[in-house]
């Protein structure tokens, strides 16, 4: 299950970046939101030169799974 509607439509890195930033808005506090926004930006920069389509697909899939896990983690705490 995806954290936000539209996860299945994410195909390109920029779409993933925007999607993950939208996911950050679902987190409970401003501090937590900023922490994960920073992590998203850093990971985007680290993988910006990736050009293997299969590797990009893997990164996108893993990032969506991780976002789902993080959002579920904070939902359980509240």
DRENDO-1510 file (C-alpha; in Angstrom, 1 decimal, always signed):
<recs>
REC; n; res; u; v; w
REC; 1; UNK; +0.0; +0.0; +0.0 .
REC; 2; UNK; +1.4; +3.4; -1.0 .
REC; 3; UNK; +1.6; +6.3; +1.5 .
REC; 4; UNK; -0.2; +8.7; -0.8 .
REC; 5; UNK; -2.4; +8.2; -3.9 .
REC; 6; UNK; -0.4; +8.4; -7.1 .
REC; 7; UNK; +2.6; +6.4; -6.0 .
REC; 8; UNK; +1.9; +3.9; -8.8 .
REC; 9; UNK; +2.3; +6.8; -11.3 .
REC; 10; UNK; +5.8; +7.7; -10.3 .
REC; 11; UNK; +8.1; +6.8; -13.1 .
REC; 12; UNK; +10.8; +9.5; -13.2 .
REC; 13; UNK; +13.2; +10.9; -10.6 .
REC; 14; UNK; +11.6; +14.3; -10.5 .
REC; 15; UNK; +8.2; +12.8; -10.0 .
REC; 16; UNK; +9.6; +10.8; -7.1 .
REC; 17; UNK; +11.2; +13.9; -5.6 .
REC; 18; UNK; +7.9; +15.8; -5.7 .
REC; 19; UNK; +6.0; +12.8; -4.4 .
REC; 20; UNK; +8.4; +12.4; -1.4 .
REC; 21; UNK; +8.1; +16.0; -0.5 .
REC; 22; UNK; +4.3; +15.7; -0.5 .
REC; 23; UNK; +4.7; +12.7; +1.8 .
REC; 24; UNK; +6.8; +14.8; +4.2 .
REC; 25; UNK; +3.8; +17.2; +4.6 .
REC; 26; UNK; +1.9; +14.2; +6.2 .
REC; 27; UNK; +4.4; +13.9; +9.1 .
REC; 28; UNK; +3.2; +15.2; +12.5 .
REC; 29; UNK; +5.7; +18.0; +13.4 .
REC; 30; UNK; +7.6; +20.6; +11.5 .
REC; 31; UNK; +10.9; +19.3; +12.9 .
REC; 32; UNK; +10.3; +15.8; +11.6 .
REC; 33; UNK; +9.0; +17.2; +8.3 .
REC; 34; UNK; +12.2; +19.2; +7.8 .
REC; 35; UNK; +14.4; +16.3; +8.8 .
REC; 36; UNK; +12.9; +14.0; +6.1 .
REC; 37; UNK; +12.8; +16.9; +3.5 .
REC; 38; UNK; +16.5; +17.3; +4.0 .
REC; 39; UNK; +17.1; +13.5; +3.6 .
REC; 40; UNK; +15.0; +13.5; +0.4 .
REC; 41; UNK; +17.1; +16.4; -1.1 .
REC; 42; UNK; +20.4; +14.8; -0.1 .
REC; 43; UNK; +19.4; +11.4; -1.6 .
REC; 44; UNK; +18.2; +13.1; -4.8 .
REC; 45; UNK; +21.6; +14.9; -5.2 .
REC; 46; UNK; +23.5; +11.7; -4.4 .
REC; 47; UNK; +21.7; +9.8; -7.2 .
REC; 48; UNK; +21.3; +12.6; -9.7 .
REC; 49; UNK; +23.9; +11.1; -12.0 .
REC; 50; UNK; +22.3; +7.7; -12.1 .
REC; 51; UNK; +21.6; +6.7; -15.7 .
REC; 52; UNK; +20.8; +3.0; -15.6 .
REC; 53; UNK; +17.0; +2.7; -16.1 .
REC; 54; UNK; +16.8; -0.5; -14.0 .
REC; 55; UNK; +18.7; +1.0; -11.1 .
REC; 56; UNK; +16.4; +4.1; -11.3 .
REC; 57; UNK; +13.4; +1.9; -11.1 .
REC; 58; UNK; +14.8; +0.1; -8.1 .
REC; 59; UNK; +15.5; +3.4; -6.3 .
REC; 60; UNK; +12.0; +4.7; -7.0 .
REC; 61; UNK; +10.4; +1.5; -5.7 .
REC; 62; UNK; +12.6; +1.4; -2.6 .
REC; 63; UNK; +11.9; +5.1; -1.9 .
REC; 64; UNK; +8.2; +4.7; -2.1 .
REC; 65; UNK; +8.4; +1.6; +0.2 .
REC; 66; UNK; +10.5; +3.6; +2.7 .
REC; 67; UNK; +8.1; +6.5; +2.6 .
REC; 68; UNK; +5.2; +4.1; +3.4 .
REC; 69; UNK; +7.1; +2.6; +6.3 .
REC; 70; UNK; +8.0; +6.1; +7.7 .
REC; 71; UNK; +4.4; +7.4; +7.5 .
REC; 72; UNK; +3.0; +4.2; +9.1 .
REC; 73; UNK; +5.6; +4.5; +11.9 .
REC; 74; UNK; +4.4; +8.0; +12.8 .
REC; 75; UNK; +0.7; +7.1; +12.4 .
REC; 76; UNK; +1.2; +4.4; +15.0 .
REC; 77; UNK; +2.8; +6.8; +17.5 .
REC; 78; UNK; -0.2; +9.1; +17.4 .
</recs>
